[in-house]
Amino acid sequence: MIQKSEIKAAHNLLVLWDCSDLVISDLLDLSLEDKKKFFSHKYESIQFTEDQVELFRLIHKIHRLLKKKFIIGPEIYGMMQKKHEFFDNLTPLSWLIKNKAQPQLFLDKLDNCPR
């Protein structure tokens, strides 16, 4: 079960995570440790602590879910140029961020995803 603190942390990071310069598919094949390094480098002013390891696990889980749902190939990259990423229910991630939608809308789907 995803904890409320994880949801809040993930939501805060997703708001910071500007879809105009990052596509989720760019990170799909990175390891959990590489994701941590990427985010730490990208947001140098944010001090990530060991307490936030669960946040990166959650992000990793989101990526694994996306990887299962989509075939990433050259034809897909063309469609992704507008940098809209879709979850199971086809809700654009950029819409969720722009409208500050409740993260539970898409995190609910992760409860049954293996950790």
C-alpha positions as CSV (number, residue, x, y, z in Angstrom):
1,M,0.0,0.0,0.0
2,I,1.4,3.4,-0.9
3,Q,1.7,5.7,2.0
4,K,0.2,9.3,2.0
5,S,3.7,10.7,2.5
6,E,4.9,8.9,-0.6
7,I,2.0,10.3,-2.6
8,K,2.7,13.8,-1.4
9,A,6.5,13.5,-2.1
10,A,5.8,12.0,-5.6
11,H,3.3,14.8,-6.3
12,N,5.7,17.5,-5.2
13,L,8.5,16.0,-7.4
14,L,6.2,15.7,-10.4
15,V,5.2,19.3,-10.1
16,L,8.9,20.2,-10.2
17,W,9.5,17.8,-13.0
18,D,8.7,20.0,-16.0
19,C,7.4,17.9,-18.9
20,S,8.7,20.5,-21.3
21,D,12.2,19.3,-20.8
22,L,11.9,15.7,-19.8
23,V,10.1,12.7,-21.3
24,I,9.4,9.7,-19.0
25,S,10.7,7.3,-21.7
26,D,14.1,8.9,-21.4
27,L,14.4,7.3,-17.9
28,L,12.7,4.0,-18.5
29,D,15.8,1.9,-18.7
30,L,17.7,3.6,-15.9
31,S,18.3,1.7,-12.7
32,L,16.9,3.0,-9.4
33,E,20.3,4.4,-8.4
34,D,20.7,6.1,-11.8
35,K,17.3,7.7,-11.4
36,K,18.4,9.0,-8.0
37,K,21.6,10.5,-9.5
38,F,19.6,12.0,-12.4
39,F,17.1,13.8,-10.2
40,S,19.8,14.9,-7.7
41,H,21.8,16.4,-10.6
42,K,18.8,17.9,-12.3
43,Y,17.6,19.6,-9.2
44,E,20.9,20.4,-7.4
45,S,19.2,22.9,-5.1
46,I,17.0,20.1,-3.7
47,Q,18.7,18.1,-0.9
48,F,17.5,14.5,-1.3
49,T,17.8,12.4,1.9
50,E,17.9,8.7,2.6
51,D,14.3,9.1,3.8
52,Q,13.3,9.8,0.2
53,V,14.5,6.4,-1.1
54,E,10.8,5.3,-1.1
55,L,10.0,8.2,-3.4
56,F,12.5,7.0,-6.0
57,R,11.1,3.4,-5.6
58,L,7.7,4.9,-6.4
59,I,9.0,6.7,-9.5
60,H,10.8,3.5,-10.5
61,K,7.5,1.6,-10.1
62,I,5.7,4.2,-12.2
63,H,8.3,3.7,-15.0
64,R,8.0,-0.1,-14.8
65,L,4.2,0.2,-15.1
66,L,4.6,2.5,-18.2
67,K,7.1,0.2,-19.7
68,K,4.6,-2.7,-19.5
69,K,1.9,-0.6,-21.1
70,F,3.7,0.9,-24.0
71,I,5.8,-0.3,-26.9
72,I,8.6,2.2,-27.1
73,G,9.8,2.4,-30.7
74,P,10.8,5.0,-33.4
75,E,7.1,5.6,-34.4
76,I,6.2,6.2,-30.8
77,Y,8.9,8.7,-30.3
78,G,7.5,10.8,-33.1
79,M,4.1,10.9,-31.3
80,M,5.9,11.8,-28.0
81,Q,7.4,15.0,-29.4
82,K,4.7,17.0,-27.6
83,K,5.9,15.3,-24.5
84,H,2.6,14.0,-23.3
85,E,2.9,10.7,-21.4
86,F,-0.2,8.6,-20.7
87,F,-1.1,6.3,-17.9
88,D,-3.4,3.3,-18.0
89,N,-6.5,5.5,-18.2
90,L,-4.9,7.7,-20.9
91,T,-4.7,10.7,-18.6
92,P,-1.8,12.9,-19.7
93,L,0.8,13.4,-17.0
94,S,1.3,17.0,-18.2
95,W,-2.4,17.6,-17.6
96,L,-2.1,16.2,-14.1
97,I,0.8,18.4,-13.3
98,K,-0.6,21.6,-14.9
99,N,-3.9,21.2,-13.2
100,K,-2.4,20.0,-9.9
101,A,-4.7,17.0,-10.0
102,Q,-4.7,14.7,-7.0
103,P,-1.9,12.2,-7.5
104,Q,-4.1,9.4,-6.2
105,L,-5.9,9.4,-9.6
106,F,-3.0,7.6,-11.1
107,L,-1.2,6.2,-8.1
108,D,-4.2,4.0,-7.3
109,K,-3.2,1.9,-10.2
110,L,0.2,1.2,-8.7
111,D,-1.1,-0.5,-5.5
112,N,-1.2,-3.9,-7.2
113,C,2.2,-3.4,-9.0
114,P,5.0,-5.6,-7.5
115,R,7.6,-3.5,-5.6
